[in-house]
Amino acid sequence: MTAFIVAAIAMVATAIGWILWPLLRRSESSTVDHGAANVWIFRDQFADLEADLARGTLSPAQYAESKTELERRLLDDVRASSAAPDGRRSHRWIAVVVALITPLAAAALYLQVGSPAGLSPGSAVASDEGEVTREQIEAMITDL
């Protein structure tokens, strides 16, 4: 009985570990500085505008208008990325809920489908009813 309980606890702990690992590990995408990425994109687009102005495909008025629009978009993007909530907090709550529900669900499933009576030490006592005598074997053979 004790071995079963220890094995069941170990299996539940392993299952919880496998479930929680992706939720708790620090992902590489969360370390990206979105503001810096926006500035890099802005610089690239600004260089494209200057190149278009130098080639003559944009007039100075179009260049000024495009530059103002680009700066406005950059400002909006930087504000939006700094105001975005951190998803790490919600992952931690999910991890806590999963860590609590998994063992409870496993126990409930075992009580519903398994054999809880097998855990009591009294049920493991051997009885003499399981022994078959030679006469019973011969009677079974003749019945065949």
N, C-alpha and C positions, 0 to 999 in steps of 0.2 A: 504494500500500500504506500509506504513512504517513498519507494523508488518511483512509483507512478506519479505521485504528487510532485516530486522533484523534477521528473522528466516533463510533466505538463507545464510547470512553472518555467522551466528552461525553454520549452518550445514557444510559450506565449511571449517571453522576454525577447527571444530571437525574432519572432514575428513583429513585435512592436519596434524593435531596432530597425528592421528592414523597411517598415512603413515610415518611421520618423526620420530616417537618414536623409532622404531628399528634402524634407521639410525644414530640417534644422541646419543642414550644411550651408555654408555661405557660397552662393552662386557667383560665378564670375561676372554675370551681367549686372549684378547689383552694385559692383564696384565701379561701373562706368560713370564718369562725370558727364551728365547730359548737357550741362551748360558749356563745358569745354568743347563737346562735340558740335553743339550749335554754333559756337564761335568759329570753329574750324570750317564748317560748311559755309558760314557767312563769308569768311575770307576767300574761299574758293569761288563762290558766286560773285563776290566783289571783283576778284581778278578777272573773271569772265566779262563782267561789265566794262572794266577798263580796257580789256583787249578789244571788245566790240567798239568802244569809243575810238581807240587808236586805229582800227581798220576802217572806221567811217560808217559802220553799219548802224550806229546809234548817233543821233544828233545830241548836242550838249543838253538840250531840254529833256529828251528822252532818258539820257544818262542820269540826270539829276532826279527825275521822277522815279526811275527804277532803283536808284540808290536809296532814296527816301523810303520806298516801299520795302526794300530789302532790310533796311535798318528797323523799320516798324515790325516786320515779321520776326526778326531776331529778338527784339525786345519782348514780343508776345511769347515766343518760344522759351526764352529764359525765364520769364515769369511763370509760365505754365509748368516748366520742369522743376522749378524751385517750390511751387505750391503743391506738386503731386505728392500724395501720401506714400509713406514707406510701406511696402507690402510685407516686410519682415514681421511686423506685429501680428498681422492676420495669420501668417504661417505658424507663429508660436501658439496662437489660440487653437488652431486646427491640431497642432501636435499634442497639446494638452488634452483636448477632447478625444483624440484617437487613443492616446495612452490610457485614458480612463475607460473608454468604451470597449476596447479590444478584449481585455481580460474578462470584463463583465459579459460580453457577448459570447466568449468562449465557454464560460461557466454555464450560462443559460442554455447554450446549445448542447453541452454535455448533459445537463440535467434533463433536457427534452429528449435527446436521441440516445445518449449513452446509457451506462448501467451504474447509477449512483450507489446501488446496493452492494456492488462489488467492492466499494471502498471500505465497508465495515469489516473489522477483523473477524467477526462471528460467521460471516458468510464464507470465509476461506477455510473453515474447519472441514477436514475430510470426514466423510461418512462411510459406513460399511455398505451402504446401498449400492455403491459403484462396483463391488466385487461380484464377479460372475462365477458360479460353481461349474464343475465339470458336467454335472447332470443337466444344468440349464443349457450349456453349449450343445450337448448331445440332443436335447429336445429341439433346439433351434435347427440343428442339422436335419433331423427327421422331418421337420415342418417344411423344409425346402423341397 
